[in-house]
Amino acid sequence: MFHLFTHAFFKALLFLGAGSVIHAMHHEQDMRYYGGLWKKIPLTFAAMMAGTLAITGVGIDDVFGFAGFYSKDAILEAAYAKGTEYGNLAFGLGIFAALLTSFYSWRLIYLTFFGKPRWNQSEHIQHAVHHAHHGHDDHGHAHDDDHGSDGTAGYHPHESPLNMLVPLGILAMGAVLAGYVFAPAFLSEGAGQFWKGALVFDETVLHAMHHVPEWVKLAPAGVMLAGLLIATYAYLINPSFPAAFIGQFEVLYQFLLNKWYFDELYALIFIRPAMWLGRFFWKILDMGVIDRFGPNGAAWVVAKASRGAVRLQSGYLYSYALVMLVGLVGAISWVIAR
């Protein structure tokens, strides 16, 4: 519950910060086409940095930490303190997830705000620059000057309006302070008395998590620094490293790029059979059986009968007189026969 509370601040902050960056970059959403934005949108950069420091769990024990430092570390310590097989498994998976979180979070910061601008590779930016002669757009300023060499394409991002910056500031305060301020209410022994049953507390685990080995307490900080260092090397020090890594591990890269091929498996197992079944019911049962012997069949019979009846309705008086005579003869014959 504590992590859900802190997570609300920094995750919402990062999502809104991403929206602010997209707003500044003329709707471009691919951060591979960003770079060098921290000077152009410094307030958004500061907010995103606060969210990144919170989600990666930066902090110093007994001094100060961002929101995720208190809540995420508490989850990992509690999992280890359980002392069960599942608890150890949860701790190991949580540490690995923390490593990945640190890596992709700092990757986002470096690709978006640092390095050289790569704006000229964006179709959205090219579109903005191409139509620059119509005046200023709503999200940035574009000029016809040739800036191909610096990667900006002549585009000039600017900060978001106050109706976006004010919520960013409020959420940033929560990402910075929520863990430090509210940790005692959630993690102190005896905190369950404060909530009076509104939240479920396992006092035994709460006590045990404060006495886990020192390496357990340092493990989240270790993987956070490892993710930071890997991202720093790959996207600041040696930007050619990701391409070289992909070249060495093409199969792994494609596997991860395609999201473990879950979409393809889902399509194979569920979507294609469902589409086949739908077509079967549509063409064979609905059109071939129900429509043929139902509405279409009845309509066909009526149409045929009506065309036969039309031949009898000639409009000539002698035809009607003949029909009446035949009917009268038939009626008299039936009476006599009885």
Protein Blocks (a to p, Z undefined) as FASTA:
>chain_A
ZZmmmmmmmmmmmmmmmmmmmmmnnopabfklgghilmmmmmlmmmmmmmmmmmnopace
hiaccfklmmmmmmmmmmmmnopaklmmmmmmmmmmmmmmmmmmmmmmmmmmgcjdfklm
pmklmmmmmmmmnopcfkbccdfbdcklnonnopacddddfklmmmmmmmmmmmmmmmmm
mmmmmmpghklmmnnomaccdfklmmmmmmgcfklmmmmmmmmmmmmmmmmmmmmmmmml
mmmmmmmmmmlmmmmmnonolmmmmmmmmmmmmmmmmmmmmmmmmmmmmmmmmmmmmmmm
mmmmmmmmmmmmnopaklmmmmmmmmmmmmmmmmmmZZ
